Structure formats: C-alpha cells, structure tokens
Amino acid sequence: MSAMPLYFVMLGELLMAIENSILVVRSITYAMKGQKLLESNGISAYVERNPFPNSREGCGYGLRVQGDVSRAVSILEAAGVKISEIKRGKPQ
C-alpha cells in the first residue's frame, strides 16, 4: 500500500480549515466598503443579499468571506464597519 503524497494531505487539511461565512452588515454601503477593505487585505469577499433577514440585521446584506473570518472581522471593525451577525457555513 502506498502512502498519499504529503502535499495532498496538507492541501486537504488546508481546505478543511478554510471557513466560508457570511458577515451580516446593516447596509449595502457597509457591505461594499467591507468588500473593498477585505480584498485589499487579501481576503476574498462577495456582497450577498441575506435571504432571511430579520429586523436585528438591518437591510439584510452581508459579505460572504472565504478564509480567516476572525481576521476579516478585526479588519472590518477597525474600519468602523459594524457586523450584526456571523453566519458560519461549510466551504463551498
């Protein structure tokens, strides 16, 4: 039986570690500002409409973030982008 090459094992671990979450913000303006901030810091982010908004979440827009969510939150908060909720999900 042959072992799987190390780079495949490491890639699999890396893919499992990548989070795919939605950071819900209060407005489309915050979502667009946040996307630019995150992408300028090397974090992939996409503006997305929340399909199930509630009054606590404002207008129901969010940023789908792929990568280090805690780092993304820190960057956004430092720039004054308020996050209403973090919806964590599985990698796509």
N, CA, C and O atoms as a MOPAC input file, in Angstrom:
PM7 MOZYME 1SCF
protein

 N      0.84500 1    -1.17200 1     0.00000 1
 C      0.00000 1     0.00000 1     0.00000 1
 C      0.89400 1     1.24000 1     0.00000 1
 O      1.80300 1     1.35300 1     0.82200 1
 N      0.63700 1     2.16000 1    -0.91400 1
 C      1.45900 1     3.36900 1    -0.96900 1
 C      0.76800 1     4.48700 1    -0.19500 1
 O     -0.45900 1     4.55800 1    -0.12600 1
 N      1.57800 1     5.34400 1     0.37400 1
 C      1.04600 1     6.46800 1     1.14400 1
 C      0.70100 1     7.61700 1     0.20800 1
 O      1.29800 1     7.76200 1    -0.85900 1
 N     -0.25200 1     8.41900 1     0.60800 1
 C     -0.62700 1     9.59600 1    -0.16800 1
 C      0.50700 1    10.61200 1    -0.05700 1
 O      1.05200 1    10.79700 1     1.03100 1
 N      0.87600 1    11.27100 1    -1.14800 1
 C      1.93900 1    12.27700 1    -1.07600 1
 C      1.59400 1    13.36100 1    -0.05700 1
 O      0.43000 1    13.71800 1     0.12300 1
 N      2.62000 1    13.86900 1     0.59800 1
 C      2.44300 1    14.85200 1     1.66400 1
 C      1.68800 1    16.09300 1     1.18600 1
 O      0.84500 1    16.61000 1     1.91900 1
 N      1.96600 1    16.58000 1    -0.01200 1
 C      1.30400 1    17.81000 1    -0.45600 1
 C     -0.19800 1    17.63700 1    -0.61600 1
 O     -0.94000 1    18.60400 1    -0.44500 1
 N     -0.67000 1    16.44500 1    -0.93800 1
 C     -2.11800 1    16.21300 1    -0.99900 1
 C     -2.73100 1    16.22800 1     0.40000 1
 O     -3.81300 1    16.77800 1     0.60600 1
 N     -2.04200 1    15.63000 1     1.34300 1
 C     -2.53400 1    15.61500 1     2.72200 1
 C     -2.61100 1    17.04100 1     3.24800 1
 O     -3.61100 1    17.43000 1     3.85100 1
 N     -1.55300 1    17.82100 1     3.02100 1
 C     -1.54400 1    19.19600 1     3.51900 1
 C     -2.61400 1    20.03700 1     2.82900 1
 O     -3.25600 1    20.86000 1     3.48000 1
 N     -2.81600 1    19.85000 1     1.54000 1
 C     -3.84300 1    20.59300 1     0.82300 1
 C     -5.22400 1    20.26000 1     1.38300 1
 O     -6.05100 1    21.15300 1     1.56500 1
 N     -5.47400 1    18.99100 1     1.65600 1
 C     -6.74800 1    18.58700 1     2.24400 1
 C     -6.97500 1    19.23500 1     3.59000 1
 O     -8.08900 1    19.67100 1     3.88300 1
 N     -5.94200 1    19.30800 1     4.42100 1
 C     -6.07200 1    19.95500 1     5.72500 1
 C     -6.32200 1    21.44700 1     5.55500 1
 O     -7.11400 1    22.03300 1     6.29300 1
 N     -5.65500 1    22.06200 1     4.59100 1
 C     -5.84900 1    23.48100 1     4.34200 1
 C     -7.27900 1    23.76100 1     3.90200 1
 O     -7.90200 1    24.70300 1     4.39000 1
 N     -7.80200 1    22.95900 1     2.99000 1
 C     -9.17100 1    23.16000 1     2.51800 1
 C    -10.18100 1    22.98700 1     3.63700 1
 O    -11.18900 1    23.69300 1     3.67300 1
 N     -9.93000 1    22.05900 1     4.55100 1
 C    -10.85200 1    21.86500 1     5.67000 1
 C    -10.80700 1    23.05400 1     6.61700 1
 O    -11.79700 1    23.34300 1     7.28900 1
 N     -9.66600 1    23.75300 1     6.68200 1
 C     -9.51500 1    24.86300 1     7.61500 1
 C    -10.12900 1    26.16200 1     7.09300 1
 O    -10.35500 1    27.08900 1     7.87100 1
 N    -10.40200 1    26.24300 1     5.79400 1
 C    -10.95200 1    27.46700 1     5.22400 1
 C    -12.42600 1    27.58100 1     5.59900 1
 O    -13.21900 1    26.67100 1     5.35500 1
 N    -12.76800 1    28.70600 1     6.19000 1
 C    -14.15600 1    28.93700 1     6.56800 1
 C    -14.87600 1    29.65900 1     5.43600 1
 O    -14.26300 1    30.37400 1     4.64400 1
 N    -16.14600 1    29.46400 1     5.37900 1
 C    -16.99400 1    30.15200 1     4.40800 1
 C    -18.18100 1    30.67800 1     5.19900 1
 O    -19.13000 1    29.94200 1     5.46800 1
 N    -18.12900 1    31.94700 1     5.56900 1
 C    -19.15000 1    32.51700 1     6.43300 1
 C    -19.71900 1    33.78500 1     5.82600 1
 O    -19.11700 1    34.39900 1     4.94500 1
 N    -20.89400 1    34.16400 1     6.31500 1
 C    -21.49600 1    35.43300 1     5.90600 1
 C    -21.46400 1    36.37300 1     7.10600 1
 O    -21.96800 1    36.05000 1     8.18100 1
 N    -20.86400 1    37.53700 1     6.89900 1
 C    -20.84200 1    38.58100 1     7.91600 1
 C    -21.96300 1    39.54600 1     7.55600 1
 O    -21.85600 1    40.29300 1     6.58400 1
 N    -23.02600 1    39.53100 1     8.33100 1
 C    -24.20000 1    40.36400 1     8.05000 1
 C    -23.91400 1    41.78300 1     8.53200 1
 O    -23.48500 1    41.99300 1     9.66700 1
 N    -24.16000 1    42.75900 1     7.64600 1
 C    -23.94000 1    44.16900 1     7.97300 1
 C    -25.25600 1    44.93200 1     7.81900 1
 O    -26.24300 1    44.38500 1     7.32700 1
 N    -25.26400 1    46.18800 1     8.23700 1
 C    -26.50900 1    46.95600 1     8.30400 1
 C    -26.95100 1    47.58400 1     6.98600 1
 O    -28.10800 1    47.98200 1     6.85200 1
 N    -26.05200 1    47.67800 1     6.01600 1
 C    -26.45500 1    48.33100 1     4.76400 1
 C    -25.61300 1    47.83900 1     3.59500 1
 O    -24.54600 1    47.25400 1     3.77900 1
 N    -26.10900 1    48.08500 1     2.40600 1
 C    -25.35900 1    47.75400 1     1.19800 1
 C    -24.07400 1    48.57900 1     1.14500 1
 O    -23.05700 1    48.11700 1     0.62600 1
 N    -24.12000 1    49.80000 1     1.68200 1
 C    -22.92900 1    50.65600 1     1.70900 1
 C    -21.82800 1    50.01900 1     2.54400 1
 O    -20.67300 1    49.97400 1     2.12300 1
 N    -22.18500 1    49.52300 1     3.73700 1
 C    -21.19400 1    48.83200 1     4.57400 1
 C    -20.68200 1    47.57200 1     3.88000 1
 O    -19.49600 1    47.25100 1     3.96500 1
 N    -21.56400 1    46.86900 1     3.20400 1
 C    -21.14800 1    45.64000 1     2.51800 1
 C    -20.12700 1    45.95600 1     1.42500 1
 O    -19.11900 1    45.26100 1     1.29300 1
 N    -20.38700 1    47.00000 1     0.64600 1
 C    -19.47100 1    47.36200 1    -0.43800 1
 C    -18.14100 1    47.88600 1     0.11000 1
 O    -17.07700 1    47.55700 1    -0.41500 1
 N    -18.20400 1    48.69400 1     1.15300 1
 C    -16.98200 1    49.19500 1     1.79300 1
 C    -16.18000 1    48.03000 1     2.35900 1
 O    -14.96100 1    47.96700 1     2.20500 1
 N    -16.87900 1    47.11100 1     3.01500 1
 C    -16.22100 1    45.95000 1     3.60900 1
 C    -15.55600 1    45.06500 1     2.57900 1
 O    -14.45600 1    44.55900 1     2.80400 1
 N    -16.21600 1    44.87500 1     1.44900 1
 C    -15.63600 1    44.04900 1     0.38700 1
 C    -14.31200 1    44.64000 1    -0.08800 1
 O    -13.32900 1    43.91600 1    -0.24600 1
 N    -14.28400 1    45.93900 1    -0.31200 1
 C    -13.04900 1    46.59600 1    -0.76100 1
 C    -11.94600 1    46.47100 1     0.28900 1
 O    -10.79400 1    46.18800 1    -0.04000 1
 N    -12.30800 1    46.68500 1     1.54900 1
 C    -11.32700 1    46.57700 1     2.63500 1
 C    -10.72400 1    45.17800 1     2.71400 1
 O     -9.50700 1    45.01400 1     2.79300 1
 N    -11.59200 1    44.18100 1     2.69100 1
 C    -11.11400 1    42.80600 1     2.82500 1
 C    -10.26500 1    42.39400 1     1.63300 1
 O     -9.21000 1    41.78300 1     1.80200 1
 N    -10.71400 1    42.71900 1     0.44400 1
 C     -9.94400 1    42.33200 1    -0.73800 1
 C     -8.59900 1    43.04300 1    -0.79000 1
 O     -7.62400 1    42.47800 1    -1.28400 1
 N     -8.53100 1    44.27600 1    -0.28700 1
 C     -7.24300 1    44.97400 1    -0.25000 1
 C     -6.31000 1    44.36700 1     0.79500 1
 O     -5.10600 1    44.62300 1     0.79000 1
 N     -6.88300 1    43.55600 1     1.69400 1
 C     -6.08800 1    42.85000 1     2.70600 1
 C     -5.93700 1    41.36600 1     2.38500 1
 O     -5.53900 1    40.58400 1     3.24700 1
 N     -6.25000 1    40.97700 1     1.15900 1
 C     -6.02100 1    39.60800 1     0.71000 1
 C     -7.06900 1    38.58300 1     1.11700 1
 O     -6.80200 1    37.38200 1     1.08500 1
 N     -8.26100 1    39.04300 1     1.50000 1
 C     -9.33600 1    38.12500 1     1.89100 1
 C    -10.44700 1    38.20400 1     0.84200 1
 O    -10.95800 1    39.28800 1     0.56000 1
 N    -10.81800 1    37.06400 1     0.26800 1
 C    -11.90100 1    37.03300 1    -0.72000 1
 C    -13.23000 1    37.33100 1    -0.04300 1
 O    -13.56700 1    36.72500 1     0.97400 1
 N    -13.98200 1    38.26900 1    -0.61300 1
 C    -15.27800 1    38.64000 1    -0.04600 1
 C    -16.23400 1    38.99900 1    -1.17600 1
 O    -15.84000 1    39.61000 1    -2.16900 1
 N    -17.49800 1    38.60900 1    -1.00900 1
 C    -18.52600 1    38.85400 1    -2.01500 1
 C    -19.75300 1    39.43900 1    -1.33800 1
 O    -20.20700 1    38.92000 1    -0.31800 1
 N    -20.29700 1    40.52100 1    -1.89900 1
 C    -21.52900 1    41.10700 1    -1.36800 1
 C    -22.67400 1    40.17800 1    -1.73400 1
 O    -22.78700 1    39.71600 1    -2.86900 1
 N    -23.52000 1    39.91700 1    -0.74600 1
 C    -24.60400 1    38.96200 1    -0.93500 1
 C    -25.83500 1    39.41300 1    -0.16300 1
 O    -25.71300 1    39.95300 1     0.93600 1
 N    -27.00000 1    39.20100 1    -0.71900 1
 C    -28.25600 1    39.50900 1    -0.02000 1
 C    -28.59800 1    38.34700 1     0.89400 1
 O    -28.51500 1    37.18300 1     0.50100 1
 N    -28.98100 1    38.67600 1     2.11500 1
 C    -29.39000 1    37.66800 1     3.08700 1
 C    -30.82000 1    37.23500 1     2.74200 1
 O    -31.72800 1    38.06600 1     2.76600 1
 N    -31.03800 1    35.96000 1     2.42400 1
 C    -32.38500 1    35.52700 1     2.02900 1
 C    -33.39900 1    35.51300 1     3.17500 1
 O    -34.60400 1    35.47300 1     2.92500 1
 N    -32.93300 1    35.54400 1     4.41800 1
 C    -33.83900 1    35.50200 1     5.57100 1
 C    -33.49800 1    36.60600 1     6.57000 1
 O    -33.14000 1    36.30900 1     7.71000 1
 N    -33.60300 1    37.87800 1     6.16400 1
 C    -33.24800 1    38.94900 1     7.10200 1
 C    -34.28700 1    39.09300 1     8.20700 1
 O    -35.45500 1    38.74700 1     8.03000 1
 N    -33.84400 1    39.60500 1     9.34300 1
 C    -34.78500 1    39.97600 1    10.40200 1
 C    -34.46900 1    41.40900 1    10.81000 1
 O    -33.46800 1    41.96900 1    10.36200 1
 N    -35.29000 1    42.00100 1    11.63700 1
 C    -35.13400 1    43.41700 1    11.96300 1
 C    -33.79700 1    43.72300 1    12.63300 1
 O    -33.28100 1    44.83200 1    12.49300 1
 N    -33.23700 1    42.77200 1    13.34800 1
 C    -31.95800 1    42.98500 1    14.02600 1
 C    -30.81900 1    43.13600 1    13.02100 1
 O    -29.80500 1    43.76200 1    13.32800 1
 N    -30.97500 1    42.57500 1    11.83700 1
 C    -29.90300 1    42.55700 1    10.85200 1
 C    -29.93600 1    43.74200 1     9.89400 1
 O    -29.12500 1    43.79400 1     8.96900 1
 N    -30.83700 1    44.68700 1    10.08000 1
 C    -30.88600 1    45.82400 1     9.17900 1
 C    -31.45600 1    45.44100 1     7.83400 1
 O    -32.47300 1    44.75200 1     7.75800 1
 N    -30.80200 1    45.88700 1     6.76400 1
 C    -31.36100 1    45.66800 1     5.42400 1
 C    -31.08700 1    44.27400 1     4.89300 1
 O    -31.64900 1    43.89700 1     3.86400 1
 N    -30.26200 1    43.51200 1     5.54300 1
 C    -30.08100 1    42.12800 1     5.14000 1
 C    -29.00700 1    41.86900 1     4.10700 1
 O    -29.10300 1    40.90700 1     3.34500 1
 N    -27.98400 1    42.70900 1     4.06400 1
 C    -26.85500 1    42.42900 1     3.18400 1
 C    -25.70300 1    41.88800 1     4.01000 1
 O    -25.59300 1    42.13900 1     5.21000 1
 N    -24.86300 1    41.14800 1     3.33800 1
 C    -23.71800 1    40.60000 1     4.04100 1
 C    -22.54800 1    40.39200 1     3.11200 1
 O    -22.63300 1    40.60800 1     1.90300 1
 N    -21.46000 1    39.96700 1     3.70600 1
 C    -20.24100 1    39.64700 1     2.97400 1
 C    -19.95800 1    38.17100 1     3.13900 1
 O    -19.76900 1    37.69300 1     4.25800 1
 N    -19.92700 1    37.44400 1     2.03200 1
 C    -19.50300 1    36.04700 1     2.09200 1
 C    -17.98500 1    36.07300 1     2.09400 1
 O    -17.35400 1    36.55200 1     1.15200 1
 N    -17.41300 1    35.55300 1     3.16300 1
 C    -15.96700 1    35.58600 1     3.35400 1
 C    -15.42400 1    34.17600 1     3.27600 1
 O    -15.92900 1    33.25900 1     3.92400 1
 N    -14.39200 1    34.01800 1     2.47700 1
 C    -13.71400 1    32.73000 1     2.38400 1
 C    -12.30800 1    32.93600 1     2.91300 1
 O    -11.50300 1    33.64600 1     2.31000 1
 N    -12.02100 1    32.31800 1     4.03300 1
 C    -10.70500 1    32.47900 1     4.63700 1
 C    -10.81300 1    32.68600 1     6.12800 1
 O    -11.70400 1    32.14200 1     6.78200 1
 N     -9.91100 1    33.46900 1     6.65800 1
 C     -9.80400 1    33.69800 1     8.09600 1
 C    -10.87300 1    34.70000 1     8.53600 1
 O    -10.69600 1    35.91100 1     8.40400 1
 N    -11.96700 1    34.18400 1     9.05400 1
 C    -13.10700 1    35.02700 1     9.42700 1
 C    -12.76000 1    35.95500 1    10.58500 1
 O    -13.17100 1    37.11500 1    10.58400 1
 N    -12.01800 1    35.47300 1    11.56600 1
 C    -11.67700 1    36.33100 1    12.70900 1
 C    -10.81200 1    37.50800 1    12.26000 1
 O    -10.96100 1    38.61600 1    12.77500 1
 N     -9.91700 1    37.27900 1    11.31400 1
 C     -9.09500 1    38.37500 1    10.76800 1
 C     -9.98300 1    39.35100 1    10.00000 1
 O     -9.81000 1    40.56500 1    10.10600 1
 N    -10.93000 1    38.82400 1     9.22900 1
 C    -11.85500 1    39.67700 1     8.47600 1
 C    -12.66200 1    40.56300 1     9.42100 1
 O    -12.82600 1    41.75600 1     9.16600 1
 N    -13.16000 1    39.98900 1    10.50000 1
 C    -13.93900 1    40.75600 1    11.48000 1
 C    -13.08200 1    41.86300 1    12.08000 1
 O    -13.54700 1    42.99300 1    12.22700 1
 N    -11.84100 1    41.55400 1    12.42600 1
 C    -10.93400 1    42.56000 1    13.00200 1
 C    -10.70400 1    43.71900 1    12.04000 1
 O    -10.73500 1    44.88200 1    12.44400 1
 N    -10.47300 1    43.40500 1    10.77200 1
 C    -10.24300 1    44.44300 1     9.75700 1
 C    -11.47400 1    45.33200 1     9.61800 1
 O    -11.35800 1    46.55700 1     9.57700 1
 N    -12.64900 1    44.71900 1     9.54500 1
 C    -13.88600 1    45.48400 1     9.37300 1
 C    -14.18000 1    46.35400 1    10.58800 1
 O    -14.53300 1    47.52400 1    10.44300 1
 N    -14.03700 1    45.79300 1    11.77700 1
 C    -14.32100 1    46.56200 1    12.99300 1
 C    -13.36200 1    47.73500 1    13.14100 1
 O    -13.76700 1    48.81300 1    13.57400 1
 N    -12.09200 1    47.53700 1    12.78600 1
 C    -11.10600 1    48.61600 1    12.87200 1
 C    -11.46300 1    49.77300 1    11.93300 1
 O    -11.10900 1    50.92300 1    12.19600 1
 N    -12.16200 1    49.46400 1    10.84200 1
 C    -12.56100 1    50.48400 1     9.86400 1
 C    -13.95800 1    51.04100 1    10.14300 1
 O    -14.45200 1    51.87100 1     9.38100 1
 N    -14.59500 1    50.59700 1    11.22000 1
 C    -15.91100 1    51.11000 1    11.58100 1
 C    -17.08600 1    50.42100 1    10.91400 1
 O    -18.20900 1    50.92200 1    10.96900 1
 N    -16.84300 1    49.27300 1    10.28200 1
 C    -17.93300 1    48.51000 1     9.66900 1
 C    -18.52300 1    47.60300 1    10.74300 1
 O    -17.86200 1    46.67800 1    11.21300 1
 N    -19.75800 1    47.86800 1    11.12800 1
 C    -20.39500 1    47.09500 1    12.19900 1
 C    -21.01000 1    45.81500 1    11.64500 1
 O    -21.71400 1    45.82700 1    10.63500 1
 N    -20.72800 1    44.71900 1    12.32700 1
 C    -21.24000 1    43.40900 1    11.92100 1
 C    -22.39100 1    43.03800 1    12.84300 1
 O    -22.22400 1    43.00800 1    14.06200 1
 N    -23.56000 1    42.75400 1    12.27000 1
 C    -24.74300 1    42.39500 1    13.05400 1
 C    -24.71000 1    40.94800 1    13.50500 1
 O    -25.12300 1    40.61800 1    14.61600 1
 N    -24.21100 1    40.09000 1    12.62500 1
 C    -24.24700 1    38.64900 1    12.89900 1
 C    -23.22500 1    37.94500 1    12.01300 1
 O    -22.90600 1    38.40900 1    10.91800 1
 N    -22.72400 1    36.83000 1    12.50100 1
 C    -21.83900 1    35.98200 1    11.70300 1
 C    -22.55500 1    34.65800 1    11.49700 1
 O    -22.86700 1    33.95100 1    12.45600 1
 N    -22.81300 1    34.32900 1    10.23500 1
 C    -23.44900 1    33.05100 1     9.90300 1
 C    -22.37000 1    32.14900 1     9.33300 1
 O    -21.89300 1    32.35200 1     8.21600 1
 N    -21.99500 1    31.15200 1    10.11700 1
 C    -20.92100 1    30.25500 1     9.69500 1
 C    -21.47700 1    29.13500 1     8.83500 1
 O    -22.58400 1    28.64400 1     9.05400 1
 N    -20.68600 1    28.74800 1     7.85600 1
 C    -21.09700 1    27.67700 1     6.96300 1
 C    -19.92800 1    26.81800 1     6.56900 1
 O    -18.78500 1    27.06500 1     6.95400 1
 N    -20.23500 1    25.80900 1     5.79700 1
 C    -19.21400 1    24.89300 1     5.30200 1
 C    -18.58600 1    25.47900 1     4.05000 1
 O    -19.21000 1    26.29000 1     3.36600 1
 N    -17.35600 1    25.07800 1     3.74000 1
 C    -16.74700 1    25.53600 1     2.49400 1
 C    -17.57700 1    25.09600 1     1.30200 1
 O    -18.16900 1    24.01700 1     1.31500 1
 N    -17.62000 1    25.93800 1     0.26300 1
 C    -18.37800 1    25.59800 1    -0.94700 1
 C    -17.46800 1    24.96900 1    -1.95500 1
 O    -17.91000 1    24.60900 1    -3.04600 1

